[in-house]
Amino acid sequence: MKKMIKGIIICVAVLMVLNMATASYAQDMGKKLYRGLANIVTGWVELPKNIYDTSVEDNPLSGITVGLAKGVGMTIVRTGAGVYETATFPFPIPEGYTPVLEPEFVFKGK
């Protein structure tokens, strides 16, 4: 009887560990390639996004001036990060295929 209870406890513990592992959000080379290609294709969206965000946070004049400058800069950064991640997708650089840029995609929140 003790062996049966011990076996059930071990089975439950293994199932709990496996359940936690599948719930985690893992990074791999496929995700890195997808992220890189998405950032290359959508990098230009940073321009209108930053103009809009700055206009809402401050005022329309800031959106047209400061937001435009932020947008141009972030367009270059996001597209460059996409090129980098696409070129290096087979290699775990940075460690664990973590994103080079946060948020990983232009449409994700801050």
C-alpha positions in Angstrom: 0.0 0.0 0.0 2.9 2.4 0.8 4.5 1.7 -2.5 1.2 2.5 -4.3 0.8 5.8 -2.5 4.5 6.7 -3.1 4.0 5.9 -6.8 0.9 8.1 -7.0 2.7 10.9 -5.3 5.6 10.6 -7.8 3.2 10.5 -10.8 1.4 13.6 -9.6 4.6 15.5 -9.0 5.9 14.6 -12.5 2.6 15.7 -14.1 2.7 19.0 -12.2 6.3 19.7 -13.4 5.4 18.8 -17.0 2.3 21.0 -16.8 4.4 24.0 -15.6 6.9 23.5 -18.4 4.2 23.6 -21.1 2.7 26.8 -19.7 6.0 28.7 -19.9 6.7 31.0 -22.8 9.8 29.5 -24.3 12.1 31.3 -26.8 13.6 29.3 -29.6 15.2 29.9 -33.0 11.8 29.8 -34.8 10.4 32.5 -32.6 13.6 34.6 -33.1 13.3 34.3 -36.9 9.6 35.2 -36.8 10.4 38.2 -34.5 13.2 39.4 -36.8 11.1 39.2 -39.9 8.1 40.9 -38.2 10.3 43.7 -37.1 11.8 44.2 -40.6 8.4 44.3 -42.2 6.7 46.5 -39.5 9.6 48.7 -38.4 8.2 51.7 -40.3 5.1 51.6 -38.1 7.2 53.1 -35.3 7.0 56.5 -37.1 3.2 57.1 -36.9 2.9 55.2 -33.6 5.4 57.5 -31.9 3.8 60.6 -33.4 0.4 59.5 -32.1 1.7 58.4 -28.6 3.5 61.6 -28.1 0.5 63.7 -29.3 -1.7 61.9 -26.8 0.7 62.0 -23.9 1.8 65.7 -24.4 0.2 67.7 -27.2 -0.1 67.7 -31.0 2.8 70.0 -31.4 5.1 67.7 -29.4 3.7 64.8 -31.5 4.7 66.5 -34.7 8.2 67.4 -33.5 9.4 65.2 -30.7 7.2 62.2 -31.8 8.5 62.5 -35.3 12.1 62.4 -34.1 11.4 59.4 -31.8 9.6 57.7 -34.6 12.5 58.1 -37.0 14.9 56.8 -34.4 12.8 53.9 -33.4 12.1 52.9 -37.0 15.8 52.6 -37.6 16.3 50.7 -34.3 13.4 48.3 -34.8 14.3 47.5 -38.4 18.0 47.1 -37.5 17.1 44.8 -34.6 14.9 42.8 -37.0 17.8 42.4 -39.5 20.1 41.4 -36.7 17.7 38.8 -35.3 17.0 37.4 -38.7 20.7 37.1 -39.6 21.5 35.4 -36.2 18.4 33.3 -35.7 20.2 29.9 -35.7 22.5 31.1 -32.8 21.3 31.6 -29.2 22.6 35.2 -29.1 21.6 36.7 -26.7 21.5 33.7 -24.4 18.3 31.8 -24.7 17.1 33.6 -27.8 15.8 36.5 -25.7 14.6 39.6 -27.6 17.1 42.3 -28.4 14.5 45.0 -28.2 11.6 45.4 -25.7 8.7 45.3 -26.5 9.6 42.5 -29.0 7.0 43.6 -31.5 5.9 47.1 -32.5 2.2 46.4 -31.6 2.9 45.2 -28.1 2.3 47.5 -25.2 5.0 49.3 -23.3 
